[in-house]
């Protein structure tokens, strides 16, 4: 019997579904802790609820890029080997951020990381992408290294847009077949304006003393966020929201994640501290009532063999079925409890597909 994912999403089903949180770490001890936390939370929720992105760009000391990349390879391969040995039902999702394509360390980063750990990675993050040409260069380097690693499937690319010119080209970049997700680089975007945007726009809230606008209220930053989100949704890619630097303020983190999700259309968000992961999951997860309603509609649709149905006085067809199925997928990926009648849709191997397939 065909799975709802295949019936409702069609060709998009092969893309899979990304976790809503992407957690970055660049120091070895923190990388190890992040990978351990991912394993613990996967066991807790029964799904890989966040990616771990091992950072070569900001993590590697100047002059130590090669050693750092080799250490990242060892960590990624070790984590996957441990998961296999333990026969864990959820495969770890591990990514790496390399240096930008115009950096002297880029080619060696890719050759080392993808060549040494290509089979262990779910995607590669390429920062400071300015154009489609940068994506093409990255893809060519990654494909060459992947062949050496023995990886058979193309390694998905996620890209980080950090300048006004890059945001201007967001729709073209999102259209590229190898781009899986686009992230917004807030700090570099603000600093690229030569002081025209105040530093308050790097914060999640307006400055309480000066009244200067924050990242969700400054018009230029708002526009950039919306352009990236719109470009991603136009081409079936995942928009990933930028960091929130107030990592010790849980309420600020939750408020920012809710705003990014509900007002700006972002379905994924960066974490730079372990304390941010659960607030992101909570903010981007569907409400319990929405999960119950989505399950009821999907079950009614399946019983009608996906023909139109009436539910609580409203007509639903495949257009709304698609929406409600995605509510269930997001609930699963954020560790929410699912009604018993739909849990079989997320049992192995389907759940494994959700946790490991690129989007």
C-alpha positions in Angstrom: 0.0 0.0 0.0 1.3 3.4 -1.0 2.5 5.6 1.9 0.7 9.0 2.4 4.1 10.7 1.9 4.3 9.3 -1.6 0.6 10.0 -2.5 0.5 13.5 -1.2 4.0 14.9 -1.8 4.8 13.1 -5.1 8.4 13.8 -6.2 9.0 15.9 -3.1 8.7 12.7 -1.0 12.2 11.6 -2.2 13.5 14.8 -0.6 12.7 13.7 2.9 12.1 16.0 5.8 14.7 18.0 7.7 14.8 18.3 11.5 13.6 21.7 12.7 16.9 22.4 14.6 20.4 22.7 13.2 22.9 22.8 16.1 26.4 24.2 15.4 29.6 23.4 17.4 33.2 24.0 16.5 35.3 23.0 19.5 36.1 19.3 19.9 34.8 18.9 23.5 31.5 20.6 22.5 31.3 18.6 19.3 31.5 15.4 21.3 28.9 16.7 23.8 26.6 17.7 20.9 26.8 14.2 19.3 26.1 12.6 22.6 23.2 14.9 23.2 21.8 14.0 19.8 22.0 10.3 20.6 20.3 10.8 23.9 17.5 12.9 22.5 17.0 10.5 19.6 16.4 7.8 22.1 14.1 10.0 24.1 11.9 11.1 21.2 12.3 8.1 18.8 13.5 10.4 16.0 16.6 12.5 15.2 15.2 15.8 16.3 18.2 18.0 15.5 21.2 18.0 13.2 24.7 18.4 14.5 26.8 20.6 12.3 30.5 20.3 13.0 32.1 23.7 12.2 35.3 24.1 10.2 34.7 27.7 9.2 34.6 29.3 12.7 35.9 26.3 14.6 39.3 25.9 12.9 42.2 28.1 14.2 44.1 30.0 11.5 46.8 27.7 10.2 45.2 24.7 11.7 42.5 24.1 9.1 43.8 20.8 8.0 44.1 19.3 11.5 40.6 20.6 12.4 39.1 19.0 9.3 40.7 15.7 10.0 39.4 15.8 13.6 35.9 16.5 12.3 36.2 13.5 10.0 37.2 11.3 12.9 34.3 12.5 15.0 31.6 12.0 12.3 32.8 8.5 11.4 33.1 7.5 15.1 29.6 8.7 15.8 28.1 6.7 12.9 30.2 3.6 13.8 28.9 3.7 17.4 25.3 4.0 16.2 25.8 1.0 13.9 27.4 -1.1 16.6 24.6 -0.3 19.0 22.0 -1.1 16.2 20.3 2.2 17.0 16.9 2.6 15.3 17.6 6.3 14.5 20.6 7.1 12.3 22.6 10.2 13.5 22.4 13.2 11.3 25.8 14.8 11.1 26.8 17.7 8.8 29.9 19.9 8.4 30.3 23.5 7.6 33.4 24.1 5.5 35.1 27.3 4.6 33.6 29.6 1.8 34.4 28.7 -1.8 36.8 31.7 -2.2 38.8 30.7 1.0 42.2 29.2 0.6 41.1 26.2 2.8 37.9 25.4 0.8 39.3 22.8 -1.6 41.2 21.0 1.1 38.3 21.2 3.5 36.0 19.4 1.0 38.7 16.9 -0.1 39.4 16.0 3.6 35.8 16.1 5.0 33.8 14.6 2.1 36.6 12.3 1.0 37.1 11.0 4.5 33.6 11.0 5.9 31.2 11.4 2.9 29.2 8.3 3.8 28.7 9.6 7.4 27.3 13.0 6.4 23.7 14.1 5.8 24.7 17.3 4.1 27.5 19.9 3.7 27.0 23.6 4.7 28.7 26.1 2.4 28.9 29.6 3.9 29.0 33.0 2.2 27.5 31.8 -1.1 27.0 34.8 -3.4 25.7 33.3 -6.6 24.7 30.2 -8.5 28.3 30.0 -9.7 29.4 29.5 -6.1 26.9 26.6 -5.8 28.2 25.1 -9.0 31.8 25.3 -7.8 30.9 23.8 -4.5 28.9 20.9 -6.1 31.8 20.1 -8.4 34.3 19.9 -5.6 31.9 17.9 -3.4 31.1 15.4 -6.1 34.7 14.7 -6.9 35.5 14.1 -3.2 32.3 12.0 -2.7 33.4 9.6 -5.4 36.7 9.1 -3.5 34.7 8.3 -0.3 32.5 5.7 -2.0 29.3 7.7 -1.4 26.8 6.7 -4.1 24.1 9.3 -3.6 24.9 13.0 -4.2 25.7 14.8 -0.9 23.1 17.6 -0.4 24.3 21.1 -0.1 23.0 23.7 2.3 24.0 27.3 1.8 24.3 30.4 3.9 23.4 33.8 2.4 25.2 36.6 4.2 25.2 39.7 2.0 22.7 42.0 0.3 23.8 40.7 -3.2 23.4 37.1 -2.1 19.9 37.8 -0.8 19.1 39.5 -4.2 19.9 36.2 -5.9 18.1 34.0 -3.4 15.5 32.8 -5.9 18.1 31.7 -8.4 20.2 30.0 -5.7 17.1 28.2 -4.3 16.2 26.9 -7.7 19.5 25.0 -8.0 18.8 21.3 -7.8 21.7 20.6 -5.3 20.6 23.2 -2.8 18.6 21.6 0.0 18.2 24.5 2.4 19.1 28.2 2.7 20.2 29.8 5.9 20.3 33.5 6.6 23.6 34.9 8.0 22.3 37.8 10.1 25.6 39.0 11.6 27.5 39.3 8.3 24.4 40.7 6.6 24.2 43.6 9.1 27.9 44.3 9.0 27.8 44.3 5.2 25.8 47.5 5.3 28.7 49.7 6.5 26.9 50.9 9.5 23.6 51.7 7.8 21.9 49.1 10.0 22.5 49.5 13.7 24.0 46.6 15.7 20.7 46.3 17.6 19.5 44.5 14.5 21.7 41.6 15.4 19.5 41.0 18.5 16.2 39.4 18.7 14.6 42.4 20.5 14.8 46.2 20.0 17.3 48.0 22.2 15.5 48.7 25.5 17.4 52.0 26.0 17.8 53.5 22.6 14.8 52.0 21.0 16.9 50.9 18.0 15.1 48.2 16.0 15.9 44.5 16.4 16.3 41.8 13.7 12.5 41.2 13.5 11.6 44.8 13.1 14.4 46.5 11.1 13.0 46.8 7.5 16.1 45.7 5.7 16.6 42.7 7.9 12.9 41.8 7.7 13.0 42.0 3.9 16.1 39.7 3.7 14.4 37.2 5.9 11.3 37.2 3.9 13.1 37.0 0.5 15.0 33.9 1.6 11.9 32.2 3.0 9.9 33.0 -0.1 12.6 31.8 -2.4 12.9 28.5 -0.5 9.1 27.9 -0.5 8.9 28.7 -4.2 11.4 25.9 -5.0 10.5 23.4 -2.4 13.6 24.0 -0.2 13.9 24.5 3.5 14.4 28.0 4.9 16.6 28.0 8.0 16.5 30.9 10.4 19.6 32.6 11.8 21.0 32.3 15.3 19.7 34.1 18.4 22.7 35.2 20.4 20.8 35.6 23.7 21.3 31.9 24.5 20.9 32.3 28.2 17.4 33.9 27.8 15.1 31.0 27.2 12.0 33.3 26.8 13.8 35.4 24.1 14.8 32.2 22.3 11.2 30.8 22.3 9.8 34.2 21.2 12.3 34.5 18.4 11.6 30.9 17.2 7.9 31.4 17.2 8.1 34.6 15.3 10.5 33.1 12.8 8.1 30.2 12.2 4.7 31.9 12.4 5.4 35.3 10.9 8.4 34.7 8.6 7.8 31.2 7.3 10.9 29.5 8.6 10.7 25.7 9.2 14.2 25.3 10.6 16.4 27.2 12.9 20.0 27.4 14.0 21.1 26.6 17.6 24.5 27.7 18.9 24.1 26.4 22.5 22.5 23.2 23.8 20.1 25.2 25.9 18.5 26.5 22.6 17.6 23.1 21.2 14.5 22.3 23.2 13.0 25.8 23.0 13.4 25.6 19.2 11.7 22.2 19.1 8.9 23.5 21.3 8.4 26.6 19.2 8.4 24.9 15.8 6.3 21.9 16.9 2.6 21.7 16.1 0.1 22.2 19.0 -1.4 19.0 20.4 -4.9 20.0 19.1 -3.5 20.6 15.6 -1.9 17.1 15.7 -5.1 15.5 16.7 -7.0 17.3 13.9 -4.4 16.5 11.3 -4.5 12.8 12.3 -8.3 12.6 12.0 -8.3 14.2 8.6 -5.5 12.0 7.3 -7.3 8.9 8.6 -10.5 9.9 7.0 -8.7 10.7 3.7 -7.0 7.3 3.7 -10.3 5.6 4.3 -11.8 7.4 1.3 -8.7 6.4 -0.8 -7.7 10.1 -0.8 -11.0 11.3 -2.4 -12.5 14.5 -0.9 -14.1 14.2 2.5 -16.1 16.3 4.9 -14.6 16.8 8.4 -16.4 18.9 11.1 -18.4 20.7 8.4 -15.4 21.5 6.2 -14.5 20.0 2.8 -11.0 18.6 2.4 -9.2 17.3 -0.6 -5.6 16.5 -1.6 -4.5 20.2 -1.2 -5.4 20.2 2.5 -4.4 16.6 3.0 -0.9 17.6 2.0 -0.9 20.3 4.6 -2.2 18.1 7.4 0.2 15.3 6.5 3.1 17.8 6.9 1.7 18.7 10.3 2.1 15.0 11.3 5.6 14.8 9.9 6.6 17.9 11.8 5.1 16.5 14.9 7.2 13.3 14.5 10.4 15.3 13.8 9.9 17.4 16.9 9.2 14.5 19.2 5.6 15.2 19.8 3.2 12.4 20.8 1.2 11.0 17.8 -2.3 9.5 18.0 -2.0 5.7 18.0 -3.9 5.3 14.8 -1.3 7.1 12.7 1.9 5.9 14.5 2.3 3.0 12.0 3.1 5.6 9.3 6.2 6.5 11.2 7.4 3.0 12.1 10.6 1.6 10.6 11.6 1.8 7.8 9.5 5.0 7.2 10.8 6.7 10.4 14.4 5.9 9.3 13.7 7.5 6.0 12.5 10.7 7.7 15.6 10.8 9.9 18.2 10.2 7.3 17.0 11.3 3.9 18.1 14.7 2.6 15.5 17.4 1.8 
